[in-house]
Amino acid sequence: MVRDRFGEEAEKRLRLDGQLTYLTLSNVPLIRKLHADLGKSHITDMLSLVEGGYYRAGKWQVDDVPIPPEITGEKLSDKRAHYRELLAAQVRLSFLTAVVAQMVNSGETELFDEKGQPVPDQVLHGVTATF
């Protein structure tokens, strides 16, 4: 229905915004910030978060957005840290294979064969080419 009436781009953006709403616990200011930050590299789907490194808590910039009331912590700084961890964990859990592929591609994680030798680059390319 949305595609027929508003086009494919509007449908994709609505789907993405719905997924981001779920991920961020309905934090609209954070969603706007993500679109602004990732807009340079064009956020098209949730895998853009993996490609952007948002599986790491430190990547989430939540200092200037409201923290949802569901997030616990004694101090505001604790709540911000817990929120960052929750967001990163959700990305890791939702896209586990893509996260591992991204970590291998970036050199953050090395793969070794059964003899403890680094896996050759041509094999790594096959492992991570899908993402």
Secondary structure by P-SEA (a helix, b strand, c coil): cccccccaaaaaaaaaaaaaaaaacccaaaaaaaaaaacccccccccccccccccccccccccccccccccccccaaaaaaaaaaaaaaaaaaacaaaaaaaaaaaccbbbbccccccccaaaaaaacccc
